[in-house]
Amino acid sequence: MPRAMSFYSEFFFTPLTEDVEQLLARFQHTDSVRYEHFSAIWREMSFSDVFLGLTREGEGKRFCRMVLATAMKYFLPPYSYQIRVGGLYLLFAFYHTQPAAPPVQIRLALKDWAPVQKFLKDSVDSGHLDVVYIYQTLVEAKAFHYSAMPHFLTFQKQRKPKNEQVCSEFLGRTMAIHDLLSAEIVEEVANIQNQYEKLKGATAEVSSQATMTHRDLDAQLKDYMSEFLMWQEKTFSKVGKKNSEDDEDEEEESSKSRATLLSSIKKKSFSKVQQVPKSRRHRQVEKVDSSGSGAEITQETVPRKKKPPSLRARTWKSLGMTEDNNPVQAWLLSAPDQKERVPLKKASHQPPCPS
């Protein structure tokens, strides 16, 4: 999520993701990709009520943008085909139930165009016309906004970017091994191996010890495929448990880091206790007699700093004059003429006394 949506991602993104994953998990248990099964789960959970409580227009648009981005995440790899179909149905449902006017569009990034086209091709080849119809309906409604990036570009860097966790139960497993076991490929390999051994025995020039293939190749293939399937089931079961344990460990680490931070702050605050400077410790203490009570009071002799001379004093000193030799009176703005020997007095600004 971009930084502009940090407020909404902090309070609404996590609970919304939990509700979406619960809906997709119920859709996964149906073992179907039909839209009627998805719509039944949608109505049963009353999922359209997710937009209730939005009063301001700007708040509603930001929330709709976050909801569509959350659904878009499950429409893209690495999730399985059924979960991606559920993500597409979520996009269709959220787009047509959002309260924003005009409706907020679904951002489809350039890097996601190739996986989406491959998904549509697989749907057409498999005959899932519901999926193709829903996607074409969104295209006809101009619901997609083809952009270069999945989110708005912001120049404010996040301090700690969040790593989105991938639900291990929704990941698509490799089905090629099951196809090999179910098909007659292993039997064909065994037949080819037997034919090769017969041809080699019929040719006298070729030594019986020389071989270009592995013996018992079909049995080895079966063993390897069974081992892979067992490893796959164990790995997926462990990943789900590991994710829950990692969440608990992250909570414990955050609480520990918070406690250590508080203790470090307390240590710093208590260590900065005000102490008497060394210059004041060695000052002489004088005893002063109080005339009223006769008690002895100790006072510290504080040396006073000498006040620097003013600008006028420094100017007179540079001119070789003092305040006594200055002929200009302080309250005059200009010097009087020497011809007029009229004593000048400072004008009084006080109002005359009433008679």
SULQUI-V166375 format. One record per backbone hydrogen bond with DSSP energy under -1.0 kcal/mol. CO is the residue of the C=O (numbers start at 1). NH is the residue of the N-H. E is the energy in kcal/mol with one decimal. If there is no record, write none. Layout:
CO | NH | E
CO | NH | E
This chain:
3 | 6 | -1.8
5 | 9 | -2.5
6 | 10 | -1.7
7 | 11 | -1.4
8 | 12 | -2.9
8 | 13 | -1.1
12 | 16 | -1.9
13 | 17 | -2.3
14 | 18 | -2.0
15 | 19 | -2.0
16 | 20 | -2.4
17 | 21 | -2.4
18 | 22 | -1.8
19 | 23 | -2.1
20 | 24 | -2.5
21 | 25 | -2.1
22 | 26 | -1.9
23 | 27 | -2.0
24 | 28 | -2.0
25 | 29 | -1.5
28 | 31 | -1.2
34 | 38 | -1.2
35 | 39 | -2.8
36 | 40 | -1.6
37 | 41 | -1.7
38 | 42 | -2.4
39 | 43 | -2.4
40 | 44 | -2.1
41 | 45 | -2.1
42 | 47 | -1.9
46 | 49 | -1.5
47 | 50 | -1.4
48 | 51 | -1.1
49 | 52 | -1.4
56 | 60 | -2.0
57 | 61 | -2.1
58 | 62 | -2.0
59 | 63 | -2.1
60 | 64 | -2.4
61 | 65 | -2.2
62 | 66 | -1.9
63 | 67 | -2.3
64 | 68 | -2.3
65 | 69 | -1.8
66 | 70 | -1.9
67 | 71 | -2.1
68 | 72 | -2.2
69 | 73 | -1.2
78 | 172 | -1.4
80 | 84 | -2.1
81 | 85 | -2.0
82 | 86 | -2.1
83 | 87 | -2.1
84 | 88 | -2.0
85 | 89 | -2.3
86 | 90 | -2.0
87 | 91 | -2.1
88 | 92 | -2.1
89 | 93 | -2.4
90 | 94 | -3.1
91 | 95 | -2.2
92 | 96 | -1.5
106 | 145 | -3.8
108 | 147 | -1.9
110 | 113 | -1.1
112 | 116 | -1.5
113 | 117 | -2.1
114 | 118 | -2.1
115 | 119 | -2.1
116 | 120 | -2.2
117 | 121 | -2.1
118 | 122 | -2.3
119 | 123 | -1.8
120 | 124 | -2.3
121 | 125 | -2.4
122 | 126 | -2.0
123 | 128 | -2.2
127 | 129 | -1.5
128 | 132 | -1.3
129 | 133 | -2.4
130 | 134 | -2.3
131 | 135 | -2.0
132 | 136 | -2.4
133 | 137 | -2.0
134 | 138 | -1.8
135 | 139 | -2.0
136 | 140 | -2.4
137 | 141 | -1.7
138 | 143 | -2.5
139 | 142 | -1.3
143 | 106 | -3.6
145 | 108 | -2.1
167 | 170 | -1.0
170 | 80 | -2.7
175 | 179 | -1.7
176 | 180 | -1.9
177 | 181 | -2.1
178 | 182 | -2.5
179 | 183 | -2.1
184 | 188 | -1.9
185 | 189 | -2.3
186 | 190 | -2.0
187 | 191 | -2.2
188 | 192 | -2.4
189 | 193 | -2.1
190 | 194 | -2.1
191 | 195 | -2.3
192 | 196 | -2.1
193 | 197 | -2.0
194 | 198 | -2.0
195 | 199 | -2.2
196 | 200 | -2.3
197 | 201 | -1.9
198 | 202 | -1.9
199 | 203 | -1.3
216 | 220 | -1.9
217 | 221 | -2.3
218 | 222 | -1.9
219 | 223 | -2.0
220 | 224 | -2.5
221 | 225 | -2.3
222 | 226 | -2.2
223 | 227 | -2.2
224 | 228 | -2.1
225 | 229 | -2.1
226 | 230 | -2.0
227 | 231 | -2.4
228 | 232 | -2.4
229 | 233 | -2.0
230 | 234 | -2.1
231 | 235 | -2.5
232 | 236 | -2.2
233 | 237 | -1.7
234 | 238 | -2.1
235 | 239 | -2.1
236 | 240 | -1.3
237 | 241 | -1.3
238 | 242 | -2.6
239 | 243 | -2.0
240 | 244 | -1.4
241 | 245 | -2.1
242 | 246 | -2.5
243 | 247 | -1.8
244 | 248 | -1.7
245 | 249 | -2.4
246 | 250 | -2.4
247 | 251 | -1.8
248 | 252 | -2.2
249 | 253 | -2.6
250 | 254 | -2.3
251 | 255 | -2.1
252 | 256 | -2.3
253 | 257 | -2.6
254 | 258 | -2.0
255 | 259 | -2.1
256 | 260 | -2.5
257 | 261 | -2.1
258 | 262 | -2.1
259 | 263 | -2.3
260 | 264 | -2.2
261 | 265 | -2.1
262 | 266 | -2.2
263 | 267 | -2.2
264 | 268 | -2.2
265 | 269 | -2.3
266 | 270 | -2.3
267 | 271 | -1.8
268 | 272 | -1.0
271 | 273 | -1.1
278 | 282 | -1.1
284 | 301 | -1.1
286 | 299 | -1.8
288 | 297 | -2.0
290 | 294 | -1.4
295 | 290 | -1.6
297 | 288 | -2.3
299 | 286 | -1.9
310 | 314 | -2.1
311 | 315 | -2.0
312 | 316 | -2.6
313 | 317 | -2.1
314 | 318 | -2.1
315 | 319 | -1.8
316 | 321 | -3.2
329 | 332 | -1.3
339 | 341 | -1.2
